[in-house]
Amino acid sequence: MQIHVVQKGQTLYRISQAYGVTVDTIAAANEIDPNQSLVIGQALVIPIVGSYYWVQPGESLYLIARKLGVDLQTLMDVNRLRPNQPLSVGLRLYIPPFPRPSAEVNAYIEPRGTSISPALIESARDAAPHLTYLAPFSFRINRDGTLQAPPLDDLGSVAAQHGVTLMMVVTNLEQDQFSAELGHIFLTNETVQNRLLETIISTAKQYGFRDIHFDIEHLYPGDREAYNRFLRKAAGRIHQEGYLISTALAPKTSAAQTGEWYTAHDYKAHGEIVDFVIIMTYEWGYSGGPPMAVSPIGPVRRVLEYALTEMPASKIMMGQNLYGYDWTLPYVKGGPFAKAVSPQAAIALARRWNAQILYDYTAQAPHFNYWDDAGKEHTVWFEDARSIQAKFRLMKELGLRGISYWKLGLSFPQNWLLLEDNFNVVKR
């Protein structure tokens, strides 16, 4: 699979000729209208076997092989090159397909209201072939230990048709906010706790859930050990029924990190107790914060490298956003919130306002600026084929269990093509 970045003056026809792939094939892979103009800086996925790499100044075969994670001898043999042979800048090298490791893949889906929209069901159906788990968000804990269920509609049949495991997401959400007070109640009141666990088990049996996933956030710091004790108790009960247990964790970089989102999340304990964790490695750039990449590669790496000191890689799923944000400038703290945009919507914005897409190689994320009809400047940070491929390389480097997406309903067709090109998706 090739990632091609559109340059000034390029057309879909010229790009198709360069790679020997039809215009319609490229358009279909990227879900774009072949009659629309391309955006300078737009990343396209070209569905070919293997890929090409163009030599950069100062690079050697050894450096390229290490950079791309390909065997040096294979690189030389395929391209008929000699060891230590000088490489001319711009030389095109063919990179054969990599062996694909296995990975588990989860995607959260968040219905709104009392039913799931047809568009969201269709999004789940499209993603299901690429998923290990599908996670309706969420079953909300009530203060008496009962649960408030989300609408599920046809999600069970969608999962069953594609061999996807349903993940039961249990949260301490009250009035759409994570509640430390609610958390304290069920973590410290044994009667409520027992009712909660019985309700979870009966609900899982009713709907066919096979993983119980606790996304318990914004806890009182003093409830750290209470949460650990609850998970040990829950794990015993859940494993007795033959189900998996997993948790969501805030992105920490050390055991000493404190704060309302961090203190009560004990990486070492979770790694010992549950079958796997999903680490929420996104939202550095968020709707109420200053403009920046949502999941810059450096901070993501630091979180995952810390996690590896507390638990095995086989228990870690990296969180990944399927969205970006459009900020109105100048940014003012407490001012207008940024608007969430899908990668496809971001490209459409860039085309509409004739903006060039730039790429931040430090963050490994695309971005652009534009001016709207009201004379307001905007900046957009989003995801594209390059940024998601950088995350896939990191997953393989660290040997992680897999990846978890927040959330379905935001169009990013390149992600699913590249996911399948990089991994064999596990079906449980």
N, C-alpha and C positions, 0 to 999 in steps of 0.2 A: 504494500500500500504506500503510495507516494503522497506527500503533502507538498502542494505547490502554492507559493505566495504570488498573487497577481501583481505584475509590474505595470507601469504606465504604458498605455497603448496596446496591451494584450487583450485578446478576445478569446471567448470560449473555443472558437474554431481553431485559432492558432495554437492554443494549449492542447487541444485534442490531437492536432497534427504532430506536435512535439512528442507526445507519449504514445501515439498509435492507438488511441481510444476514441470512440465516437463522442460527439457533442452530447447526444442524448444520454449516453452512459454516465458522463461526468455530471450532467444536470440532474439526473435521477439520484446519483449517489449523494449529492449535496442538497437535494430538494430545492433547486433553484429554477427559475424560468429562463430557458435558454435564449429568450428574446430580450431579456433585461441586460443592461450593461453591468459589467463587473466593477467592483470597488477596488481601487489601488490599496494594496496591503491585505486584501481578503485572502484567507487561507482556504484552499480547495483540497479535498481528498480525491486522488486519482486512483481508481481501482485497478491496479496492476499487480502482478506477482513480484514480490520484492520491492525495491525502491532504488532511487538514484541519489548520489551524493556528489556535490561539486566541491573540489578542493579549495580551501581557503588559504590565504597567505600564511606561510610559516608552518604548514601542516606536513606531517610525514605519514606514511602508511601506519606506523605504530600508533601515533597519536589518534588517527582517524579510527583505527580498529578499537582502541580503548574508549574513545568518545562514544562510539556507536554500539559497543558491547559485542562486536563480531570477532570471530577468530582471525588472527592475522594471516595465517597460511591460507585460509579460505578466501580472504579478501584478495590476496595476491594471485591465487590460482584462478579465480573467477574472472579477474581483470587482466590476467596474463602480464603481471608485473614482477619485477625482481626485488629482493630485499634491499633496502636502503636506496632504492631508485628515486632520484629527484622527481618531484611531482610539480607539474606546471599549474599555476593558479587557474581555476576554472575547469580543470580536467574532470570529466564525468566518470564516476565510479559506479558500478552496479553492486548493490548490496543484496545478497540473496535473502530469502525469508528466514526469519529466526525460528528456532523451535519454540513452541508456545507452551508456557507453563500453565497449570490449572489455577483458577481463581474463583472464589465465590463472589457473587454480585447481588447486592440488595438495592432496592429502590423504595423509598417512602412515597406514599400517595396520600394527599390531604383533601378529602372531600369537604365541601362547604355546604351548610344547610342540611336538609333532611334527605337528600338523594345525591347520587353522583351524576354529574353531567355526562351526556353521551360523548363529548370530546375527551373527558378525562378517562372514561372507560376505554375509548379507542387508544388513548396514549398508553394505558396499561396493557392493552392487547398487543400493541406494536412492540413494547419493551419486553414483554414476557419471554420470548425466545432467548433473550440475553440475560435472564435473571435466575438466580438461585432462590432468592427470597423476594416476596412482595409484602410491603409493610403499610397497611392502612393506618393513618394517623388521626386520632388515637382513641384508645379506651381510657376515659378519664376517671380517676379514683374519686369516689364520693366520701364524705367524712364518716359515713357509717360502714365503709368497707365494701360497698357495692360499686358497680361500674356504670358509667354512661358510655354507651357504644356509639361509634361513628356509623354513618350509613355504609353498608357493604355492597348492596345491590348485586351485580354480576361478578364481583371480584373473585369469589370462590371458584366459579366455573372457568374464568379466565386463567386462574392459577392452575387448576386441574388439567386444562387442555394443554398446557405447556410444561408440565412437570415442575411447577414452581411451588416452593414451600411458603405457606402463609405465615407471616410474622405478626404476632399480637403485640402491638405497641401499647404499653401501659404507662400513663403519665400522671403527674401531680398538677395538672392544669386546672385552674379555677378562673372563670371569666376570662379565658384566653391568656392567662398569665401563670407562670410556674409559681407555686405557692409553698413557701418554706413552712408556713403554719400547717397546711394540709400534710406535708411531708412528715412533720413532727408527730402528728396525730397517729398515722398508721405505722410509723416506725417505733413508737413507744407504747401504744395501746394494744395489748395482746389480743383482746377481743376483736377489735377492728381489724387487726392484722390477720387473724385466723379467718375471719369472714372474707377478707380480700383474697386470700390465697384460695379458698374454696370457690369463690366466685370466678377467679381467673381460670381454674381448672375446668369448671363446668362450662364456662364460655368457650374455652379452647376446644372442648369436646363437641360443643354444639355447632361451631362454625368450621372446624377442621384446621385450627391453628396448630403448628408443630414446633414453633419457637416462641417462647415468651420473652419479650424484650422490654426491659425497664428503662425508660427515659425519664429519670427522676432528677430534676435540676433545681438550682437556686435554693439548696437546703441550708439550714442553719449550720454554721461550722461545727457546733457542738454535736450535731447528729451524724458525724462521720462514722463513728463506731457503730451507732445504731443502724445505719444503712448497711454496713458490712454484716452485722448480725442478721438483719432481715434477709439479705441476699443468701447467706448460708442456709437459713431456714427454707427460703423459697427454692433454692437449688435442690435440696433434698426432696421436697414435695414434687417439684417439676420433673426431676430425673426419675422419680418413682413411677411417673406416668409415661415415661419414655419420650418426653419432650426435651428440646434444647432450651437453654436459658442464656440470654445475652443482655448487655447493657450499653447505653450510650454514655460517652465520657466527654467532658469539656476538654479543650486542647491545652494541656499543661506541658511545661518544659522542665519541671523539677518537682520532687515530692514536697519541697518546702513552699511551693507556690500557694498563696492564700487569696481569699476573696470569696464573695458570695456565690460565684459560679464554680469555684475550684476546690476549696478546702475539703468539702465532704466527698469528693471523688478520689478514692484511694486506688490508684492504678495497680499497686502490688496486690491488694486484696481482691480486686475484681479479676485480675489475671489468674489468681489461684482458685476463685470460686466459680466463675461462669465459663461457658463454653467458648464464647468469643465476645469481643467488644467492638463497638463502632465509635471511632474517635472523630469528633466533629471538627475536622480540620478545614474550616471555612469561616467566613464572616469577620475576617480582618477588615476588609472593606464592607461596611454594612449600611443599611438605609439611613440611619441617624448619625453616621460618622463621616469623617472627611473622605474625599475620593481616593480610592486606591484599589488594588487588585483584591478580589474577594478571598482568594486562596493563593497568596504568593508562595512560590516554591520553597524559599528559604525558611520562613516560619513553619510551613508544613513539615519540612524535613526535620527541623529541630524538635517538634512535638513527637514525631514518630521515632526519632532516635532516642529520645528520653523514654518513650513507652517501651522500647526494646530492652531497656535496662531493668524493667519491672515485670515483663511478661514475654512469653515466646512470640515470635513473628506469626506463628500459626494461629494465634488468637486475635490478631489485629486486623480490622477492616478500616481502611482509610476513608474518611468522609470526603465527598466531592460535591460541589455545587453545580447545578445545571442552569445557572442564571448569572446575570451580571446586574449592574445598577447604572442608572442614568441620573447624574447629579446636576442640579441647576447651580451655576456659579454666580457670585462668590459663595463658598460654603460658609454657613453660619451655624454654630452649634445651637441646637434647639430649633433651627429654622426648618424650612420645607424638607421633608424626607425624600431621599432618592427613590426613584421608581424602578422596580425590578423589571428586567428585560431578558428574554431568551436570547441565545446566540443568533438565531435567525432574525429576530426583531432588531437586534443591534446592527446587523449588516444592512437591513432595510433602512434603518435610520441614517447610517453612513451614506448609503446611496441617495436617499432623499435630499440630504443636506450637502451632498458633494464633499464629504469629508474623507480624508485619507486615513486608513487604519494603520496605526503604529504598533510596534511590539517592544515591550519592556523585557529585555533578556535577563535582567536580574530577578524580576518577579515571575518571569515566564508567563506573561499575560498580555493580550491585545487591548488597545484603548484608542480613543479618538475624541476630538472636540468638535462641536458645531454650534452655530447660532440659530435660534428659532425665529419664528415670525414676529415675536414680541421684542426681538433684540436682546434676548437673554442667551448668555453663553452656557453651554452644557459640556460635561465630560462624561464619557461612558467607558467603564471597564467591564469586560465580559470574558467568555471562554471561547476558544476556537480549537481547531485541530492541533495546532502547535502546543497550546497550553495543556490540553488533555493528554497528548502524547508524552509531555514532560512528566506528568503524574504517573503514567503507566511505566515509564522507565524507572521512576523512583520506587514504585511498588515491586518491580522485578529485582531491582538492586537490593532492597531490604528483605525480599522474600516474604511479603505480607500475605495474609490469608485471602484478602480481596479488597473490594471497594464498595462503598455505600453511597447512593445518590440522594440528595435532597434537591428537588423532588420532581416527580413526573408531572407532565402537563406543560412543560417548557421545551419547545422544539430545539433539538440539537442532534440532527441525524448523523453528523460526522462522528460523534462520540461512540455510537453503537457499532459503526463500521470499524473504527479503530480498536474498540474493545475486543471484537471478534478476531481482528488481525493480530492482536497481542496475546490473547489468552484463550484457553479452553474453559468455557464457563461450566462450572460444576452444577449438576442437578442432583438434589438430594432425594 
